[in-house]
Amino acid sequence: MMDMRSLITLLRETASSEFLDSFWFVYLFGSARGGLRADSDVDLIFVYECGREEMARRFRLNACRRAWDAYGVQLDITLLNKEEEEDIGFVARERAVLILGSSEPLTR
């Protein structure tokens, strides 16, 4: 089973291999906030710079593939650009926890 440190390392390595060169953040939400469990997927939200949809999709695909191959864990990664997230306030509403990012987190 993957622990939180392993998840963050996997996401950091994926981001590095994808050469993410713009604003982005990864937040953990849902039941995984209380700890990673073997019987559950891991819910994440990837917030990215507007206009960088292809980068975000590539990150999601590769992170999901790597987590499954390495740990047999399914990641469920929701993609939202910064404007979408600001409009709906998903991070705050879901009490999502920042686990990795390119710079300062979103604030409300």
Disulfide bonds with the S-S distance in Angstrom:
none
